[in-house]
Amino acid sequence: MRDPSDPLDRTAALFSACLMEAARGRARTAAHLRVSGPGALPMMLAQGLFTAVAALAVLRLFLRF
């Protein structure tokens, strides 16, 4: 077993903690974006369209020659 103060162990633990926090944040975001009831379909379509337009804008921003 490695010494707990080993830099590789600290790096792995930090990376693991970052991934866990990111997953927790995505779960919270998904819960906030979940819609139901009357008007849910138009809201979901609007969210999807906005996400696609934002993604294309970011790609265009970074892929300029």
Contact map, one row per residue, 1 for C-alpha under 8 A:
11100000000000000000000000000000000000000000000000000000000000000
11110100100000000000000000000000000000000000000000000000000000000
11111100000000000000000000000000000000000000000000000000000000000
01111100110000000000000000000000000000000000000000000000000000000
00111110110000000000000000000000000000000000000000000000000000000
01111111110000000000000000000000000000000000000000000000000000000
00001111111000000000000000000000000000000000000000000000000000000
00000111111100000000000000000000000000000000000000000000000000000
01011111111110000000000000000000000000000000000000000000000000000
00011111111111000000000000000000000000000000000000000000000000000
00000011111111100000000000000000000000000000000000000000000000000
00000001111111110000000000000000000000000000000000000000000000000
00000000111111111000000000000000000000000000000000000000000000000
00000000011111111100000000000000000000000000000000000000000000000
00000000001111111110000000000000000000000000000000000000000000000
00000000000111111111000000000000000000000000000000000000000000000
00000000000011111111100000000000000000000000000000000000000000000
00000000000001111111110000000000000000000000000000000000000000000
00000000000000111111111000000000000000000000000000000000000000000
00000000000000011111111100000000000000000000000000000000000000000
00000000000000001111111110000000000000000000000000000000000000000
00000000000000000111111111000000000000000000000000000000000000000
00000000000000000011111111100000000000000000000000000000000000000
00000000000000000001111111110000000000000000000000000000000000000
00000000000000000000111111111000000000000000000000000000000000000
00000000000000000000011111111100000000000000000000000000000000000
00000000000000000000001111111110000000000000000000000000000000000
00000000000000000000000111111111000000000000000000000000000000000
00000000000000000000000011111111100000000000000000000000000000000
00000000000000000000000001111111110000000000000000000000000000000
00000000000000000000000000111111110000000000000000000000000000000
00000000000000000000000000011111110000000000000000000000000000000
00000000000000000000000000001111111000000000000000000000000000000
00000000000000000000000000000111111100000000000000000000000000000
00000000000000000000000000000000111110010011000000000000000000000
00000000000000000000000000000000011111110000000000000000000000000
00000000000000000000000000000000001111110000000000000000000000000
00000000000000000000000000000000000111111000000000000000000000000
00000000000000000000000000000000000111111110000000000000000000000
00000000000000000000000000000000001111111111000000000000000000000
00000000000000000000000000000000000001111111100000000000000000000
00000000000000000000000000000000000000111111110000000000000000000
00000000000000000000000000000000001000111111111000000000000000000
00000000000000000000000000000000001000011111111100000000000000000
00000000000000000000000000000000000000001111111110000000000000000
00000000000000000000000000000000000000000111111111000000000000000
00000000000000000000000000000000000000000011111111100000000000000
00000000000000000000000000000000000000000001111111110000000000000
00000000000000000000000000000000000000000000111111111000000000000
00000000000000000000000000000000000000000000011111111100000000000
00000000000000000000000000000000000000000000001111111110000000000
00000000000000000000000000000000000000000000000111111111000000000
00000000000000000000000000000000000000000000000011111111100000000
00000000000000000000000000000000000000000000000001111111110000000
00000000000000000000000000000000000000000000000000111111111000000
00000000000000000000000000000000000000000000000000011111111100000
00000000000000000000000000000000000000000000000000001111111110000
00000000000000000000000000000000000000000000000000000111111111000
00000000000000000000000000000000000000000000000000000011111111100
00000000000000000000000000000000000000000000000000000001111111110
00000000000000000000000000000000000000000000000000000000111111110
00000000000000000000000000000000000000000000000000000000011111110
00000000000000000000000000000000000000000000000000000000001111111
00000000000000000000000000000000000000000000000000000000000111111
00000000000000000000000000000000000000000000000000000000000000111
